[in-house]
Amino acid sequence: MTMSMPLFRLVVVGIVLGGRASMLFAQPTDAQAVRAEFDQLRAEFDEVRRAYGDRLSALEARLLVLEGGTPPAVPLSPPPTDVPAAAPVPSGAAGAGGPQGALPVYGNVNALSKIFNPDLAVIGNFVGAAGKNSVNPSPALEMREAETSLQAIVDPYARADFFFAFGPEGADFEEGYITFPTLPGGLLAKVGKMRGAFGKTNLLHPHALPWTDRPLVTENLLGGEEGLAASGFSVARLLPNRWMFLELTGEVFGSDSALFNSPGQRELSYVGHLRGYQDVSESSNLDLGTSFAFGHNGSDGSSVTQLIGVDATFRYRPLRRTTGRRLLARTELMWSRRSEAGDATAFGVYASADYQFARRWFAGLRYDYAERAVETQTLDTGMSWLVTFWPSEFSQVRGQYRRTRYAEAETAHEVLFQFLFSIGAHGAHAF
């Protein structure tokens, strides 16, 4: 701590006074000379004390002005020259005790200008393909999607998320919903357009997938890239228990999704999802879920589709090591039943594993098995091998070799590569 000048003077005067007193006791002197010297020291001490008091009063008056109070009518002493002048306070920026009673201003002007602006992010998804696939061909080079997200907290009781996708076919409104996390009864609600909580893959946007494409079971049974996404509302609640984390979600959607598309404007579709989560050890955890979906499929006026799904995710990452090793294994099983064509049933599954073998390198493997929901007695299978490199948290490069055996008795061999790059503050994805 730095000693102020008046206090320093007091210390010096005390030292000198003590030294002179010791000299008085050490050698005899005339009493009148001693009295004169003592009076001189007292006068010097009073002067220092008066200067110190005036300076302290001036600082208190300036502090009162800065806090919005009223300074004394007559200052005790002129302001010291080494104290910088107070900056002018903008109108309405005084504290709560100020003349206008406004809230204080925090941060600089640039920070203030962004208080009411949402977090903005843009993510580019560039995909290329080489090889032959006559059943489901892909362009050689394609800027598949540029996703723009707008996310912000509306107030202490709600937040809003909007996602827009721009691709070769034009602009698409992917999602836009408001979330109320503090409803009575421990409920969490969402209202707007959103992806249904069916399994794991359906919830992920294209750039968040661990592969360049979606599994065959998603393409054949769940509506492809658009999947189960529509306008509606969702209600979720935690189920307290002493064994594991349990969350139950119920959703009601309209008839504007790729999976449920009814000609009637008043038809609804329904989704339910139960998720259980438990730590297996300090470094691993297990995530299990089961899903159900029901709605009109649009084939005729009364045909409906029922879906049942089971998903499992295993994560392993040693927290006490700095080698960057981790494993993520995931699988989803789906059963589809459509009322037309004599209650046609179909089954599909995928299983994948991704292993981080270096600080920014990942290797992956995926197996696909999926029957087709509409065309009975048809089966598609596939295998994929992947390598992913993360230059930073804002970009990644991925290569994938995909071998697909279609029901048309054709085998496709393809090499896919993907470049992902992002700018802005993109929110975290669901765990």
C-alpha positions in Angstrom: 0.0 0.0 0.0 1.4 3.5 -0.9 1.6 6.0 2.0 -0.1 9.4 1.3 2.0 12.6 1.6 0.3 14.0 4.7 0.7 10.8 6.5 4.3 10.6 5.5 4.8 14.0 6.9 3.3 13.0 10.2 5.6 10.0 10.4 8.7 12.2 9.7 7.6 14.9 12.3 7.2 12.1 14.8 10.6 10.7 14.1 12.2 14.2 14.3 10.4 15.0 17.5 11.5 11.7 19.1 15.1 12.4 18.0 15.1 15.9 19.4 13.5 14.7 22.7 16.2 12.1 23.1 18.8 14.9 22.5 17.2 17.0 25.2 17.4 14.2 27.7 20.9 13.4 26.6 22.4 16.9 27.2 21.4 19.8 29.4 19.9 22.9 27.6 18.4 26.2 28.6 14.7 25.8 29.5 13.6 28.8 27.4 15.3 27.4 24.3 13.7 24.0 24.9 10.2 25.6 25.3 10.7 27.6 22.0 11.7 24.6 20.1 8.8 22.6 21.5 6.3 25.3 20.5 7.8 25.3 17.0 7.4 21.5 16.6 3.8 21.7 17.9 3.0 24.4 15.3 4.5 22.3 12.5 2.5 19.3 13.7 -0.8 21.3 13.8 -0.1 22.6 10.3 0.4 19.0 8.9 -2.7 17.8 10.7 -4.8 20.7 9.4 -3.6 20.1 5.8 -4.3 16.4 6.2 -7.9 17.1 7.4 -8.6 19.6 4.6 -7.4 17.1 1.9 -9.5 14.3 3.4 -12.6 16.6 3.4 -12.0 17.5 -0.2 -11.8 13.9 -1.2 -15.0 13.1 0.7 -16.8 15.9 -1.1 -15.7 14.6 -4.5 -16.8 11.1 -3.6 -20.2 12.4 -2.7 -20.5 14.2 -6.1 -19.5 11.0 -7.9 -22.2 9.0 -6.0 -24.9 11.5 -7.0 -25.2 13.3 -3.7 -25.1 17.1 -3.1 -21.6 18.6 -2.3 -21.1 21.1 0.6 -22.0 24.6 -0.3 -18.5 25.9 0.6 -15.6 23.6 0.1 -13.3 23.2 3.1 -10.2 23.7 0.9 -9.4 24.0 -2.8 -9.2 20.7 -4.6 -5.6 19.3 -4.7 -3.9 19.6 -8.1 -2.8 15.9 -8.3 -6.4 14.5 -8.2 -7.9 14.2 -11.7 -11.2 16.0 -12.4 -14.3 13.8 -12.4 -15.7 12.8 -15.8 -19.1 14.2 -16.6 -21.9 11.8 -15.9 -24.4 11.3 -18.8 -28.0 12.2 -18.3 -29.9 9.3 -16.7 -26.7 7.4 -15.9 -26.5 8.4 -12.2 -27.0 5.8 -9.5 -30.3 4.9 -7.9 -29.7 7.7 -5.4 -29.1 10.3 -8.1 -31.4 13.0 -9.1 -33.1 11.0 -11.8 -33.2 7.7 -10.0 -32.0 5.7 -13.0 -30.0 2.5 -12.9 -26.2 2.7 -13.2 -24.5 2.2 -16.5 -22.2 -0.8 -16.7 -19.5 -1.4 -19.4 -18.6 0.8 -22.3 -20.8 2.1 -25.1 -20.1 -0.9 -27.4 -21.2 -3.4 -24.8 -24.4 -1.4 -24.1 -25.3 -1.4 -27.8 -25.4 -5.2 -27.8 -27.5 -5.8 -24.7 -30.7 -6.4 -26.6 -29.1 -8.1 -29.6 -29.2 -12.0 -29.8 -26.1 -14.2 -30.2 -25.6 -14.6 -33.9 -23.7 -17.5 -35.6 -23.3 -18.8 -39.1 -22.1 -22.4 -39.9 -21.1 -23.5 -43.3 -21.4 -27.1 -44.4 -19.5 -28.0 -47.6 -19.7 -31.6 -48.9 -18.1 -33.3 -51.8 -18.5 -36.8 -53.2 -16.6 -39.2 -55.5 -17.6 -42.6 -56.7 -20.7 -44.1 -58.2 -24.2 -44.2 -56.7 -27.1 -44.4 -59.1 -29.8 -45.0 -56.4 -29.1 -42.0 -54.2 -26.5 -39.8 -56.1 -24.9 -36.7 -54.5 -23.3 -33.7 -56.3 -19.6 -33.8 -56.7 -19.2 -30.4 -54.9 -21.9 -28.7 -53.0 -22.3 -26.0 -50.4 -25.0 -28.2 -48.8 -26.1 -25.7 -46.1 -25.3 -22.4 -44.4 -27.1 -22.3 -41.1 -27.8 -19.1 -39.3 -28.7 -19.1 -35.6 -30.2 -16.4 -33.5 -30.3 -17.2 -29.8 -31.0 -15.0 -26.7 -32.5 -14.9 -23.3 -35.8 -13.1 -23.5 -36.2 -12.5 -19.8 -35.5 -14.4 -16.6 -38.3 -16.8 -17.4 -37.8 -17.6 -21.2 -35.2 -17.9 -24.0 -35.7 -17.9 -27.8 -33.8 -19.9 -30.5 -34.2 -19.5 -34.2 -32.4 -21.5 -36.9 -32.4 -20.7 -40.7 -30.8 -22.9 -43.4 -29.7 -21.6 -46.8 -28.9 -24.2 -49.4 -29.0 -24.9 -53.2 -32.8 -25.2 -53.0 -33.3 -21.9 -51.2 -34.0 -20.8 -47.7 -35.6 -23.0 -45.1 -36.9 -22.2 -41.6 -35.5 -25.1 -39.6 -36.5 -24.3 -36.1 -37.8 -21.4 -34.1 -39.2 -21.8 -30.6 -39.3 -20.2 -27.2 -38.4 -22.1 -24.0 -40.0 -21.6 -20.6 -37.7 -23.5 -18.1 -39.4 -22.4 -14.8 -43.0 -23.3 -15.1 -44.9 -24.5 -12.0 -44.6 -28.2 -11.1 -41.0 -28.4 -12.4 -42.1 -28.3 -16.1 -40.1 -27.1 -19.0 -42.1 -26.1 -22.1 -41.2 -25.2 -25.7 -43.5 -23.6 -28.2 -42.8 -23.1 -31.9 -41.3 -25.1 -34.7 -38.8 -27.7 -33.5 -37.4 -31.1 -34.2 -39.2 -33.9 -32.4 -37.6 -35.6 -29.4 -37.6 -39.0 -31.1 -34.3 -40.8 -30.4 -31.0 -39.0 -30.8 -30.2 -38.4 -34.4 -33.5 -36.6 -35.2 -32.6 -33.9 -32.8 -29.2 -33.1 -34.5 -28.8 -30.5 -37.2 -26.6 -31.6 -40.2 -23.5 -29.9 -38.9 -23.8 -31.5 -35.5 -23.8 -35.1 -36.9 -20.7 -37.2 -36.3 -20.9 -38.3 -40.0 -21.3 -36.5 -43.3 -24.7 -38.1 -43.9 -27.6 -39.5 -41.9 -28.0 -43.3 -41.2 -30.2 -45.4 -43.6 -32.7 -46.0 -40.8 -33.3 -42.2 -40.7 -33.7 -42.0 -44.4 -36.1 -45.0 -44.7 -38.2 -44.7 -41.6 -38.0 -41.2 -40.2 -38.4 -38.9 -43.1 -34.9 -38.3 -44.3 -33.0 -35.0 -43.7 -36.1 -33.0 -42.6 -37.1 -35.8 -40.3 -39.7 -35.3 -37.6 -39.8 -31.5 -37.4 -43.0 -29.5 -37.3 -44.9 -26.7 -35.4 -46.2 -27.6 -32.0 -45.4 -27.6 -28.3 -43.3 -29.7 -26.0 -43.5 -30.3 -22.2 -40.8 -32.0 -20.3 -40.4 -32.9 -16.6 -37.7 -34.6 -14.5 -38.8 -37.6 -12.6 -37.1 -37.5 -9.2 -35.7 -40.8 -8.0 -32.6 -42.0 -6.2 -31.2 -44.3 -8.9 -30.7 -42.2 -12.1 -31.6 -39.1 -14.0 -35.0 -39.6 -15.7 -36.7 -37.1 -18.0 -40.1 -37.6 -19.6 -41.1 -35.5 -22.7 -44.4 -35.2 -24.4 -45.0 -33.3 -27.7 -47.9 -32.4 -30.0 -47.2 -31.4 -33.6 -49.2 -30.2 -36.5 -49.3 -32.0 -39.9 -46.5 -30.1 -41.6 -43.6 -32.6 -41.1 -41.9 -34.9 -43.6 -43.0 -38.0 -41.7 -46.5 -37.0 -40.7 -48.2 -35.1 -43.5 -52.0 -35.1 -43.4 -54.2 -33.3 -45.9 -56.4 -32.2 -43.1 -55.4 -28.9 -41.4 -56.6 -30.0 -37.9 -54.8 -33.3 -37.8 -52.2 -33.7 -35.0 -49.2 -36.0 -34.4 -47.8 -37.1 -31.1 -44.3 -37.9 -29.8 -43.2 -39.2 -26.4 -39.7 -39.8 -25.1 -38.3 -41.2 -21.9 -34.7 -40.7 -21.2 -32.5 -42.3 -18.4 -29.0 -41.2 -17.6 -26.5 -42.7 -15.2 -22.8 -42.5 -14.5 -21.1 -45.9 -14.7 -17.8 -44.7 -13.3 -15.8 -41.5 -12.9 -14.9 -41.7 -16.6 -17.9 -43.2 -18.2 -21.7 -42.9 -18.4 -24.7 -44.5 -20.1 -27.7 -42.8 -21.7 -30.8 -44.9 -22.5 -34.0 -43.8 -24.1 -37.2 -45.0 -25.6 -39.5 -43.1 -28.0 -43.0 -43.3 -29.5 -44.6 -41.4 -32.4 -48.0 -41.5 -33.9 -49.7 -39.5 -36.7 -51.4 -39.5 -40.1 -49.0 -40.1 -42.9 -50.9 -38.6 -45.8 -51.3 -41.7 -48.0 -55.1 -41.4 -47.7 -57.6 -39.9 -45.4 -57.2 -42.5 -42.6 -53.8 -44.1 -42.9 -51.5 -43.6 -39.9 -47.9 -44.4 -39.0 -46.7 -45.6 -35.6 -43.0 -45.5 -34.7 -41.2 -47.1 -31.7 -37.6 -46.4 -31.0 -34.9 -47.4 -28.6 -31.6 -45.6 -28.3 -28.4 -46.1 -26.2 -25.3 -44.0 -25.9 -22.1 -44.9 -24.0 -19.4 -42.2 -23.4 -15.9 -42.8 -22.0 -13.4 -40.2 -21.3 -10.7 -40.5 -18.6 -10.8 -37.2 -16.7 -7.5 -37.7 -14.9 -5.5 -37.9 -18.1 -4.4 -35.2 -20.5 -3.9 -37.4 -23.6 -7.3 -36.5 -25.1 -8.5 -40.0 -25.5 -12.3 -40.7 -25.5 -14.9 -43.0 -26.9 -18.5 -42.4 -28.0 -20.6 -45.4 -28.9 -24.2 -45.0 -30.0 -27.0 -47.1 -31.5 -30.7 -46.6 -32.4 -33.4 -49.2 -33.2 -36.7 -48.3 -34.9 -39.9 -50.2 -35.7 -42.3 -48.6 -38.2 -45.9 -49.7 -38.8 -48.1 -48.1 -41.5 -51.8 -48.9 -41.6 -52.0 -48.9 -45.4 -51.0 -52.0 -47.4 -52.1 -54.4 -44.6 -50.2 -52.8 -41.7 -46.8 -52.9 -43.3 -44.0 -53.1 -40.7 -40.3 -52.3 -41.1 -37.3 -52.4 -38.9 -34.0 -50.4 -38.9 -30.9 -50.0 -36.8 -27.6 -48.3 -36.9 -24.6 -48.7 -34.6 -21.6 -46.3 -34.5 -18.4 -45.7 -32.6 -16.1 -42.7 -32.6 -12.7 -42.8 -30.9 -10.4 -39.9 -30.3 -6.9 -41.2 -30.9 -5.0 -37.9 -30.8 -5.6 -34.4 -29.5 -7.5 -33.3 -32.6 -8.1 -36.5 -34.5 -11.1 -38.9 -34.4 -11.7 -42.2 -36.1 -15.2 -43.6 -36.6 -17.2 -46.6 -37.8 -20.9 -47.0 -38.6 -23.1 -50.0 -39.6 -26.5 -49.5 -41.2 -29.4 -51.9 -41.5 -32.8 -50.5 -42.6 -35.9 -51.9 -44.3 -38.1 -49.5 -46.3 -41.3 -48.3 -44.7 -43.4 -48.2 -47.9 -41.9 -50.9 -50.1 -42.2 -54.1 -48.1 -39.6 -56.8 -48.3 -36.8 -54.4 -49.2 -33.6 -54.0 -47.3 -30.6 -51.6 -47.5 -27.4 -52.1 -45.6 -24.2 -50.2 -45.4 -20.8 -49.6 -43.7 -18.9 -46.4 -43.3 -15.4 -45.6 -42.1 -14.5 -42.0 -41.1 -11.6 -39.8 -40.1 -12.2 -36.3 -38.6 -9.7 -33.6 -37.9 -10.5 -30.5 -35.8 -8.1 -27.6 -36.7 -9.9 -25.6 -34.0 -13.3 -25.5 -32.2 -14.6 -23.4 -35.1 -13.9 -25.8 -38.0 -13.4 -29.4 -38.8 -12.5 -31.6 -41.8 -13.9 -35.0 -42.3 -13.4 -37.9 -44.7 -15.8 -40.8 -45.1 -15.7 -44.0 -47.1 -19.2 -45.4 -47.5 -20.2 -48.8 -48.9 -24.0 -49.2 -49.4 -25.9 -52.3 -50.6 -29.3 -51.3 -51.8 -32.4 -53.4 -52.3 -32.1 -53.0 -56.1 -29.1 -55.3 -55.8 -26.6 -52.5 -56.5 -23.6 -51.8 -54.3 -22.4 -48.2 -54.2 -18.8 -47.2 -53.2 -18.3 -43.5 -52.4 -15.7 -41.3 -50.8 -17.3 -38.3 -49.1 -15.5 -35.3 -47.6 -16.8 -32.5 -45.5 -15.6 -29.0 -44.4 -17.4 -27.3 -41.5 -16.6 -23.7 -40.5 -18.4 -21.3 -38.2 -18.4 -17.8 -36.9 -20.2 -16.3 -34.0 -21.4 -17.6 -30.7 -23.3 -20.8 -31.5 -25.1 -22.4 -28.5 -24.2 -25.7 -27.1 -26.0 -28.8 -28.5 -28.1 -31.1 -26.4 -26.0 -33.6 -24.3 
